[in-house]
Amino acid sequence: MELLIPLIAGLALIWLIGRGVPWDAKLVTIVVTLAVIVAVVLLERNGLWPEAFRRR
């Protein structure tokens, strides 16, 4: 659930922002956004995320 809600919110924002954008640009935006989300989650779970950004 911790990953699903931000993912849905991010995809909704991408959809709202990119309504007038061609499909290939939307797909690139979605792929980049998902890659950033996965990278942040992996860094946080492996303990490599900076201490200042960690949830307390």
C-alpha positions as CSV (number, residue, x, y, z in Angstrom):
1,M,0.0,0.0,0.0
2,E,2.9,2.4,0.7
3,L,4.0,2.1,-3.0
4,L,0.6,1.8,-4.6
5,I,-0.9,5.2,-3.5
6,P,2.1,7.3,-4.6
7,L,2.2,5.4,-7.8
8,I,-1.5,6.1,-8.6
9,A,-1.1,9.7,-7.6
10,G,2.0,10.1,-9.8
11,L,0.3,8.5,-12.8
12,A,-2.8,10.7,-12.3
13,L,-0.6,13.8,-12.3
14,I,1.2,12.7,-15.4
15,W,-2.2,12.2,-17.1
16,L,-3.5,15.6,-16.0
17,I,-0.3,17.4,-17.2
18,G,0.0,15.5,-20.4
19,R,-3.5,15.6,-21.9
20,G,-2.3,17.6,-24.9
21,V,1.0,15.8,-25.3
22,P,1.5,13.1,-27.9
23,W,1.5,9.4,-26.8
24,D,5.2,8.8,-27.2
25,A,6.0,11.7,-24.9
26,K,3.5,10.4,-22.4
27,L,5.1,7.0,-22.4
28,V,8.6,8.4,-21.9
29,T,7.3,10.5,-19.0
30,I,5.6,7.5,-17.4
31,V,8.7,5.3,-17.8
32,V,11.0,8.0,-16.3
33,T,8.6,8.6,-13.4
34,L,8.3,5.0,-12.6
35,A,12.1,4.6,-12.8
36,V,12.5,7.4,-10.3
37,I,9.9,5.9,-7.9
38,V,11.6,2.5,-8.1
39,A,15.1,4.0,-7.5
40,V,13.9,5.9,-4.5
41,V,12.2,2.9,-3.0
42,L,15.2,0.7,-3.6
43,L,17.6,3.2,-2.1
44,E,15.5,3.7,0.9
45,R,15.0,0.0,1.6
46,N,18.7,-0.8,1.2
47,G,19.7,1.9,3.6
48,L,21.5,4.0,1.0
49,W,19.0,6.9,1.2
50,P,20.5,10.0,2.9
51,E,19.7,10.3,6.6
52,A,18.2,13.8,6.2
53,F,15.5,12.5,3.8
54,R,14.5,9.5,5.8
55,R,11.1,9.3,7.4
56,R,11.1,9.4,11.2
